């Protein structure tokens, strides 16, 4: 499949879909959008809407798919032929929601303004760069909340603690405050590429689909694109997720001395295939999660847009 392209020139007389314009669009490297007239960039409104939409979508996804995530975590944490316990699949959900809500809000609160600002500043054929960069920036900002949340969640999922407050108290007592950020490096190694790739794929596919359909996308279409982007990115980053999980759940045992030692130990003791542990539940979880997340995200964004004063309605397709 060739690169997706989309160019809109409000001053052109040839029309978006004429043969001449189509020939011109084939020269673009990535999906891109331009407009003859820019709307003012309202940073605070964009930030607020991103926070609300991101928080809503994150909580819905986490609540719906938590059991699959628990199974995935237990598969990855098990060494050798360890058995997987299927009880307590919602263990740690409450504490995790308390972290997912602000983390998702921070991610979208950074992603949306950064994306729109970059789209205005970069050449129109580099929209993919804007999406990649905004995704990585959003992931980096959210990591300060995501990592402690993930550490507590995964240790509860593997039966180490009975409650989130108890987990936080004992982790800090035994490992210090840094224990809440165990595996931070491996988390960034997994999540920054994941966030950048997932959101770039999603945004580029949406632009290409809108070009082909010659209309705006509906919620089911957004959900299908989100599922594809999430599942593909989830499969690609599974080895990074296994490494992150092992480093986070080891606690004070310090079985692994770092990322590279973790990889070497896993490959030596369990074989290279162990780096793909949990790929089935992970792809299922992130695929369904991407469908729900992006479906809810776009619905929430549209709802918030409808509540704006009419003069502030977005007319610039670049913000898609």
C-alpha positions in Angstrom: 0.0 0.0 0.0 1.5 3.4 -1.0 1.9 6.4 1.3 -1.4 8.1 2.4 -1.8 11.6 1.1 -4.2 14.4 1.5 -3.8 18.0 0.5 -6.5 20.7 0.6 -6.0 24.1 -0.9 -8.9 26.5 -0.3 -7.7 28.8 -3.1 -7.4 26.1 -5.8 -10.0 26.1 -8.6 -9.3 22.5 -9.5 -11.1 20.9 -6.6 -9.8 18.4 -4.1 -10.5 15.3 -6.1 -9.8 16.4 -9.7 -7.2 14.5 -11.7 -4.7 17.4 -11.5 -4.9 17.6 -7.8 -4.7 13.8 -7.4 -1.5 13.8 -9.5 -0.1 16.5 -7.2 -1.1 14.6 -4.1 0.9 11.5 -5.1 4.1 13.5 -4.6 3.5 13.8 -0.9 5.5 11.6 1.5 2.9 11.3 4.2 -0.7 12.1 4.7 -1.0 15.9 5.0 -3.6 18.6 5.2 -3.3 22.3 4.5 -5.9 25.0 4.5 -6.1 28.4 3.0 -7.2 30.1 6.2 -5.9 29.3 9.7 -8.0 29.5 12.8 -6.5 30.9 16.0 -4.9 28.3 18.2 -6.7 28.2 21.5 -4.2 26.4 23.7 -6.2 26.3 27.0 -9.4 25.0 25.3 -7.4 22.4 23.4 -5.6 21.4 26.6 -8.9 21.2 28.6 -10.7 19.2 25.9 -7.7 16.8 25.6 -7.7 16.3 29.4 -11.4 15.5 29.5 -11.5 13.3 26.4 -8.3 11.4 27.4 -9.4 10.8 31.0 -12.8 9.5 29.9 -11.4 7.2 27.2 -8.7 5.8 29.5 -11.1 4.9 32.4 -13.6 3.2 30.0 -10.9 1.1 28.4 -9.2 0.1 31.7 -12.4 -0.9 33.4 -13.6 -3.0 30.4 -10.4 -4.8 29.7 -8.7 -5.1 33.0 -9.1 -9.0 33.3 -7.3 -9.5 29.9 -4.4 -7.2 31.1 -4.2 -9.2 34.4 -3.8 -12.5 32.4 -1.2 -11.0 30.2 0.8 -9.7 33.2 0.7 -13.1 34.9 1.8 -14.9 31.7 4.8 -12.5 31.3 5.7 -12.7 35.0 5.7 -16.5 35.1 9.1 -18.1 34.7 9.6 -21.5 33.0 6.4 -23.6 33.1 4.8 -21.7 36.0 1.0 -22.0 36.2 -1.3 -19.1 35.6 -4.0 -18.4 38.3 -7.3 -17.1 36.9 -8.7 -15.8 40.1 -8.8 -12.2 41.2 -8.6 -10.9 37.6 -9.9 -7.5 38.8 -7.3 -7.3 41.6 -5.9 -3.7 41.8 -8.5 -2.1 39.5 -9.5 0.6 41.9 -6.0 1.8 42.5 -5.2 1.5 38.8 -8.2 3.7 37.8 -6.9 6.3 40.3 -3.7 6.4 38.2 -5.1 5.8 34.7 -7.5 8.8 34.9 -4.9 11.5 35.5 -2.3 9.7 33.3 -4.7 9.5 30.3 -5.7 13.1 30.9 -2.1 14.3 31.0 -1.3 12.3 27.8 -4.1 13.8 25.7 -3.6 17.2 27.4 -0.1 17.2 26.0 -0.7 15.3 22.8 -3.5 17.5 21.3 -1.9 20.9 21.8 1.5 19.6 20.7 0.0 17.9 17.6 -1.9 21.0 16.5 1.1 23.3 17.1 3.4 21.0 15.2 1.0 20.7 12.3 0.9 24.4 12.0 4.7 24.7 12.1 5.9 21.8 9.9 5.5 21.4 6.1 2.2 19.9 5.2 3.8 16.7 3.9 5.3 15.9 7.3 2.2 15.5 9.3 3.4 12.0 10.4 6.3 13.6 12.1 4.0 15.8 14.0 1.9 12.8 15.1 5.0 10.8 16.1 6.5 13.6 18.0 3.3 14.6 19.8 2.7 10.9 20.8 6.2 10.6 22.3 5.8 13.9 24.2 2.4 12.8 25.6 3.9 9.5 26.6 6.9 11.1 28.3 4.6 13.5 30.3 2.3 10.8 31.3 5.1 8.4 32.4 5.5 10.2 35.7 2.0 9.0 36.7 1.9 5.8 34.6 5.0 4.1 36.0 4.0 4.1 39.8 0.5 3.1 38.7 1.9 0.3 36.6 4.2 -0.9 39.3 1.4 -1.1 41.9 -1.0 -2.7 39.4 1.3 -5.4 38.2 2.4 -6.4 41.7 -1.2 -6.7 42.8 -2.0 -8.7 39.6 0.7 -11.1 40.5 -0.6 -11.5 44.1 2.1 -9.7 45.9 -0.2 -7.2 47.6 -3.9 -7.1 48.6 -4.6 -3.4 48.2 -3.1 -0.4 46.4 -2.5 1.7 49.6 -0.8 -1.4 51.2 1.3 -1.9 48.1 2.5 1.7 48.0 3.4 1.7 51.7 5.3 -1.6 51.6 7.1 -0.8 48.3 8.3 2.5 49.7 9.3 0.9 53.0 11.3 -1.9 51.4 12.7 -0.3 48.3 12.4 3.4 48.9 10.5 5.9 46.8 12.5 4.7 43.8 10.7 1.4 44.1 7.6 3.0 42.7 9.6 3.8 39.5 11.1 0.3 39.1 11.6 -0.4 35.5 11.2 3.2 34.5 13.8 3.0 31.7 12.2 -0.1 30.2 8.8 1.5 30.5 10.0 4.4 28.4 11.6 2.0 26.0 8.3 0.4 25.5 5.8 3.2 25.9 7.4 6.0 23.9 7.7 4.0 20.7 4.3 2.5 21.4 2.5 5.9 21.9 4.3 7.5 18.9 3.6 4.6 16.6 0.0 3.9 17.7 -1.2 7.5 17.4 0.8 8.1 14.2 -0.8 5.0 12.6 -4.2 6.0 13.8 -4.0 9.6 12.6 -2.5 8.7 9.2 -5.1 6.0 8.6 -7.9 8.4 9.5 -6.6 11.0 7.0 -6.2 8.4 4.3 -9.7 7.0 4.9 -11.3 10.4 4.9 -9.6 11.1 1.5 -10.9 7.8 0.1 -14.4 8.2 1.6 -14.6 11.9 0.8 -16.4 12.5 4.2 -15.8 12.6 7.9 -15.5 9.2 9.7 -18.3 7.9 12.0 -17.7 6.3 15.4 -17.5 2.7 14.2 -15.0 3.6 11.5 -12.8 5.4 14.1 -13.1 2.4 16.4 -12.0 0.0 13.6 -9.0 2.1 12.7 -8.1 2.4 16.4 -8.3 -1.4 16.8 -6.0 -2.0 13.9 -3.4 0.6 15.0 -3.5 -0.7 18.6 -3.2 -4.4 17.7 -0.3 -3.9 15.2 1.6 -1.6 17.6 1.0 -4.0 20.5 2.4 -7.0 18.6 5.5 -5.1 17.6 6.3 -3.9 21.1 5.6 -7.2 23.0 9.3 -8.0 23.7 9.6 -4.5 25.2 6.5 -5.2 27.3 7.9 -8.5 28.6 11.1 -6.8 29.7 9.2 -4.0 31.4 7.0 -6.4 33.3 9.9 -8.5 34.6 11.8 -5.5 35.8 8.7 -4.0 37.5 7.5 -7.2 39.3 10.9 -8.4 40.6 10.7 -6.1 43.7 13.7 -6.1 46.0 14.9 -9.5 44.8 16.9 -7.7 42.0 17.0 -10.7 39.8 17.8 -8.5 36.9 20.4 -5.7 37.0 19.0 -3.7 34.1 17.4 -3.9 30.7 20.3 -5.7 28.9 20.8 -8.2 31.7 17.1 -8.9 31.7 17.1 -9.7 28.0 20.2 -11.9 28.3 18.8 -13.8 31.3 15.4 -14.4 29.7 17.0 -15.6 26.4 19.5 -17.8 28.2 17.1 -19.4 30.7 13.9 -19.5 28.7 14.7 -19.1 25.1 14.1 -16.2 22.7 10.4 -17.2 22.4 9.9 -16.0 26.0 10.2 -12.4 24.8 6.8 -13.0 23.1 5.1 -14.2 26.2 1.6 -12.8 26.5 1.5 -11.6 22.9 -2.0 -13.1 22.4 -3.7 -11.4 25.3 -1.7 -8.2 24.7 -2.8 -7.9 21.0 -6.4 -8.8 22.0 -6.3 -6.3 24.9 -4.8 -3.4 23.0 -6.8 -4.1 19.8 -10.1 -4.0 21.7 -8.8 -1.3 23.9 -7.8 0.8 20.8 -11.2 0.3 19.4 -12.9 1.5 22.6 -10.4 4.2 23.4 -10.4 6.0 20.0 -14.2 5.5 19.6 -14.8 7.1 23.0 -12.1 9.7 22.4 -13.5 10.9 19.1 -17.1 10.9 20.5 -16.0 12.9 23.5 -14.0 15.4 21.4 -17.0 15.8 19.1 -19.4 16.4 22.0 -17.0 19.0 23.5 -16.7 20.7 20.1 -20.5 21.0 19.8 -20.6 22.8 23.2 -18.2 25.5 22.0 -19.5 28.9 20.9 -20.1 28.7 17.1 -17.5 31.2 16.3 -14.9 29.0 17.9 -15.8 25.9 15.9 -12.8 24.3 14.3 -12.8 24.9 10.6 -9.2 23.7 10.0 -9.0 20.0 8.9 -5.4 20.0 10.2 -6.7 19.5 13.7 -8.1 16.1 12.8 
